[in-house]
Amino acid sequence: MLALVMALLVLGALVGAAAYLPLPVTLVVGSLIAAYLLVFAARERSRRGRTGRG
């Protein structure tokens, strides 16, 4: 439960910070975060496929 509260606090801080950044900066940072998440998901998927564990 504490992890959920902390995640919501961090999300609120990020959304609040994005409100004060110029739109192009927000879009670039959002794209970088999305790219990182896609790479992470691809690596996890490939690792799970190699080990045979689900």
N, CA, C and O atoms as CSV, one atom per row, in Angstrom:
chain,resi,resn,atom,element,x,y,z
A,1,MET,N,N,0.825,-1.186,0.000
A,1,MET,CA,C,0.000,0.000,0.000
A,1,MET,C,C,0.871,1.253,0.000
A,1,MET,O,O,0.556,2.249,-0.651
A,2,LEU,N,N,1.962,1.181,0.736
A,2,LEU,CA,C,2.862,2.330,0.788
A,2,LEU,C,C,3.492,2.585,-0.570
A,2,LEU,O,O,3.708,3.736,-0.951
A,3,ALA,N,N,3.788,1.517,-1.303
A,3,ALA,CA,C,4.366,1.667,-2.643
A,3,ALA,C,C,3.382,2.365,-3.573
A,3,ALA,O,O,3.787,3.178,-4.403
A,4,LEU,N,N,2.105,2.059,-3.444
A,4,LEU,CA,C,1.089,2.711,-4.268
A,4,LEU,C,C,1.002,4.196,-3.960
A,4,LEU,O,O,0.895,5.016,-4.872
A,5,VAL,N,N,1.046,4.542,-2.703
A,5,VAL,CA,C,1.005,5.950,-2.307
A,5,VAL,C,C,2.233,6.683,-2.836
A,5,VAL,O,O,2.119,7.800,-3.341
A,6,MET,N,N,3.391,6.070,-2.725
A,6,MET,CA,C,4.615,6.707,-3.222
A,6,MET,C,C,4.558,6.875,-4.746
A,6,MET,O,O,4.974,7.905,-5.276
A,7,ALA,N,N,4.042,5.859,-5.444
A,7,ALA,CA,C,3.926,5.953,-6.901
A,7,ALA,C,C,2.991,7.088,-7.304
A,7,ALA,O,O,3.273,7.807,-8.263
A,8,LEU,N,N,1.896,7.256,-6.593
A,8,LEU,CA,C,0.972,8.345,-6.893
A,8,LEU,C,C,1.598,9.709,-6.598
A,8,LEU,O,O,1.355,10.670,-7.327
A,9,LEU,N,N,2.392,9.798,-5.548
A,9,LEU,CA,C,3.078,11.055,-5.248
A,9,LEU,C,C,4.087,11.406,-6.329
A,9,LEU,O,O,4.184,12.561,-6.743
A,10,VAL,N,N,4.830,10.424,-6.780
A,10,VAL,CA,C,5.813,10.666,-7.851
A,10,VAL,C,C,5.101,11.044,-9.141
A,10,VAL,O,O,5.536,11.953,-9.848
A,11,LEU,N,N,4.007,10.352,-9.453
A,11,LEU,CA,C,3.245,10.677,-10.653
A,11,LEU,C,C,2.719,12.108,-10.588
A,11,LEU,O,O,2.769,12.838,-11.578
A,12,GLY,N,N,2.225,12.498,-9.446
A,12,GLY,CA,C,1.742,13.865,-9.281
A,12,GLY,C,C,2.843,14.889,-9.459
A,12,GLY,O,O,2.620,15.945,-10.051
A,13,ALA,N,N,4.026,14.589,-8.955
A,13,ALA,CA,C,5.153,15.511,-9.110
A,13,ALA,C,C,5.564,15.626,-10.578
A,13,ALA,O,O,5.864,16.720,-11.056
A,14,LEU,N,N,5.577,14.496,-11.294
A,14,LEU,CA,C,5.953,14.533,-12.706
A,14,LEU,C,C,4.926,15.277,-13.543
A,14,LEU,O,O,5.295,16.051,-14.426
A,15,VAL,N,N,3.660,15.058,-13.285
A,15,VAL,CA,C,2.614,15.746,-14.045
A,15,VAL,C,C,2.645,17.237,-13.727
A,15,VAL,O,O,2.443,18.068,-14.612
A,16,GLY,N,N,2.894,17.571,-12.486
A,16,GLY,CA,C,2.987,18.983,-12.113
A,16,GLY,C,C,4.179,19.664,-12.769
A,16,GLY,O,O,4.086,20.811,-13.206
A,17,ALA,N,N,5.310,18.946,-12.837
A,17,ALA,CA,C,6.489,19.518,-13.481
A,17,ALA,C,C,6.257,19.672,-14.981
A,17,ALA,O,O,6.712,20.647,-15.578
A,18,ALA,N,N,5.559,18.730,-15.592
A,18,ALA,CA,C,5.298,18.804,-17.029
A,18,ALA,C,C,4.405,19.992,-17.369
A,18,ALA,O,O,4.467,20.514,-18.482
A,19,ALA,N,N,3.583,20.421,-16.429
A,19,ALA,CA,C,2.708,21.560,-16.680
A,19,ALA,C,C,3.501,22.860,-16.831
A,19,ALA,O,O,3.024,23.799,-17.469
A,20,TYR,N,N,4.693,22.927,-16.257
A,20,TYR,CA,C,5.495,24.145,-16.316
A,20,TYR,C,C,6.565,24.115,-17.404
A,20,TYR,O,O,7.203,25.132,-17.673
A,21,LEU,N,N,6.766,22.956,-18.030
A,21,LEU,CA,C,7.757,22.852,-19.099
A,21,LEU,C,C,7.121,23.226,-20.430
A,21,LEU,O,O,5.919,23.041,-20.618
A,22,PRO,N,N,7.918,23.750,-21.352
A,22,PRO,CA,C,7.378,24.005,-22.695
A,22,PRO,C,C,6.960,22.690,-23.361
A,22,PRO,O,O,7.512,21.629,-23.070
A,23,LEU,N,N,5.987,22.780,-24.246
A,23,LEU,CA,C,5.452,21.584,-24.892
A,23,LEU,C,C,6.514,20.771,-25.628
A,23,LEU,O,O,6.518,19.548,-25.487
A,24,PRO,N,N,7.417,21.376,-26.408
A,24,PRO,CA,C,8.429,20.551,-27.087
A,24,PRO,C,C,9.318,19.769,-26.116
A,24,PRO,O,O,9.677,18.624,-26.394
A,25,VAL,N,N,9.671,20.369,-24.996
A,25,VAL,CA,C,10.503,19.680,-24.004
A,25,VAL,C,C,9.729,18.517,-23.399
A,25,VAL,O,O,10.280,17.433,-23.210
A,26,THR,N,N,8.464,18.736,-23.097
A,26,THR,CA,C,7.629,17.684,-22.533
A,26,THR,C,C,7.501,16.516,-23.507
A,26,THR,O,O,7.556,15.356,-23.097
A,27,LEU,N,N,7.329,16.819,-24.797
A,27,LEU,CA,C,7.199,15.760,-25.792
A,27,LEU,C,C,8.499,14.980,-25.957
A,27,LEU,O,O,8.468,13.760,-26.114
A,28,VAL,N,N,9.635,15.663,-25.925
A,28,VAL,CA,C,10.925,14.976,-26.047
A,28,VAL,C,C,11.154,14.064,-24.850
A,28,VAL,O,O,11.544,12.908,-25.011
A,29,VAL,N,N,10.917,14.574,-23.671
A,29,VAL,CA,C,11.125,13.767,-22.461
A,29,VAL,C,C,10.151,12.586,-22.436
A,29,VAL,O,O,10.528,11.477,-22.057
A,30,GLY,N,N,8.911,12.822,-22.836
A,30,GLY,CA,C,7.944,11.730,-22.906
A,30,GLY,C,C,8.356,10.665,-23.907
A,30,GLY,O,O,8.179,9.472,-23.662
A,31,SER,N,N,8.904,11.094,-25.030
A,31,SER,CA,C,9.375,10.141,-26.035
A,31,SER,C,C,10.555,9.331,-25.519
A,31,SER,O,O,10.643,8.131,-25.780
A,32,LEU,N,N,11.456,9.971,-24.793
A,32,LEU,CA,C,12.595,9.250,-24.224
A,32,LEU,C,C,12.139,8.208,-23.211
A,32,LEU,O,O,12.653,7.090,-23.187
A,33,ILE,N,N,11.182,8.576,-22.382
A,33,ILE,CA,C,10.662,7.629,-21.395
A,33,ILE,C,C,9.971,6.459,-22.095
A,33,ILE,O,O,10.154,5.307,-21.700
A,34,ALA,N,N,9.180,6.745,-23.128
A,34,ALA,CA,C,8.498,5.682,-23.870
A,34,ALA,C,C,9.507,4.759,-24.546
A,34,ALA,O,O,9.318,3.543,-24.557
A,35,ALA,N,N,10.570,5.320,-25.107
A,35,ALA,CA,C,11.600,4.490,-25.753
A,35,ALA,C,C,12.275,3.594,-24.732
A,35,ALA,O,O,12.516,2.417,-25.002
A,36,TYR,N,N,12.583,4.138,-23.560
A,36,TYR,CA,C,13.200,3.337,-22.506
A,36,TYR,C,C,12.275,2.181,-22.102
A,36,TYR,O,O,12.730,1.050,-21.937
A,37,LEU,N,N,10.991,2.465,-21.945
A,37,LEU,CA,C,10.055,1.415,-21.552
A,37,LEU,C,C,9.923,0.348,-22.623
A,37,LEU,O,O,9.799,-0.833,-22.300
A,38,LEU,N,N,9.946,0.741,-23.900
A,38,LEU,CA,C,9.875,-0.237,-24.982
A,38,LEU,C,C,11.112,-1.134,-25.000
A,38,LEU,O,O,10.998,-2.346,-25.188
A,39,VAL,N,N,12.285,-0.547,-24.808
A,39,VAL,CA,C,13.519,-1.337,-24.775
A,39,VAL,C,C,13.498,-2.288,-23.574
A,39,VAL,O,O,13.872,-3.455,-23.695
A,40,PHE,N,N,13.068,-1.794,-22.441
A,40,PHE,CA,C,12.993,-2.622,-21.245
A,40,PHE,C,C,12.031,-3.798,-21.454
A,40,PHE,O,O,12.341,-4.933,-21.092
A,41,ALA,N,N,10.865,-3.516,-22.042
A,41,ALA,CA,C,9.886,-4.578,-22.270
A,41,ALA,C,C,10.429,-5.617,-23.255
A,41,ALA,O,O,10.227,-6.816,-23.064
A,42,ALA,N,N,11.107,-5.168,-24.294
A,42,ALA,CA,C,11.667,-6.097,-25.275
A,42,ALA,C,C,12.737,-6.977,-24.640
A,42,ALA,O,O,12.786,-8.179,-24.902
A,43,ARG,N,N,13.589,-6.393,-23.810
A,43,ARG,CA,C,14.632,-7.177,-23.147
A,43,ARG,C,C,14.022,-8.188,-22.182
A,43,ARG,O,O,14.477,-9.330,-22.117
A,44,GLU,N,N,13.014,-7.790,-21.445
A,44,GLU,CA,C,12.375,-8.710,-20.508
A,44,GLU,C,C,11.678,-9.841,-21.251
A,44,GLU,O,O,11.718,-10.992,-20.817
A,45,ARG,N,N,11.044,-9.517,-22.363
A,45,ARG,CA,C,10.351,-10.551,-23.137
A,45,ARG,C,C,11.349,-11.559,-23.696
A,45,ARG,O,O,11.100,-12.764,-23.677
A,46,SER,N,N,12.481,-11.059,-24.194
A,46,SER,CA,C,13.476,-11.977,-24.742
A,46,SER,C,C,14.134,-12.799,-23.642
A,46,SER,O,O,14.437,-13.974,-23.851
A,47,ARG,N,N,14.356,-12.211,-22.491
A,47,ARG,CA,C,14.951,-12.953,-21.378
A,47,ARG,C,C,13.997,-14.038,-20.898
A,47,ARG,O,O,14.433,-15.148,-20.592
A,48,ARG,N,N,12.739,-13.746,-20.828
A,48,ARG,CA,C,11.753,-14.732,-20.364
A,48,ARG,C,C,11.644,-15.870,-21.369
A,48,ARG,O,O,11.451,-17.020,-20.973
A,49,GLY,N,N,11.764,-15.576,-22.653
A,49,GLY,CA,C,11.708,-16.615,-23.667
A,49,GLY,C,C,12.886,-17.558,-23.621
A,49,GLY,O,O,12.733,-18.746,-23.904
A,50,ARG,N,N,14.073,-17.055,-23.266
A,50,ARG,CA,C,15.286,-17.883,-23.219
A,50,ARG,C,C,15.287,-18.828,-22.027
A,50,ARG,O,O,15.732,-19.968,-22.159
A,51,THR,N,N,14.805,-18.392,-20.873
A,51,THR,CA,C,14.886,-19.208,-19.668
A,51,THR,C,C,13.834,-20.298,-19.633
A,51,THR,O,O,14.004,-21.302,-18.942
A,52,GLY,N,N,12.742,-20.112,-20.374
A,52,GLY,CA,C,11.701,-21.125,-20.393
A,52,GLY,C,C,10.758,-21.039,-19.224
A,52,GLY,O,O,9.829,-21.840,-19.114
A,53,ARG,N,N,10.976,-20.088,-18.352
A,53,ARG,CA,C,10.053,-19.911,-17.218
A,53,ARG,C,C,9.013,-18.874,-17.587
A,53,ARG,O,O,9.310,-17.928,-18.317
A,54,GLY,N,N,7.804,-19.039,-17.095
A,54,GLY,CA,C,6.740,-18.116,-17.434
A,54,GLY,C,C,6.290,-17.409,-16.253
A,54,GLY,O,O,5.387,-16.576,-16.339
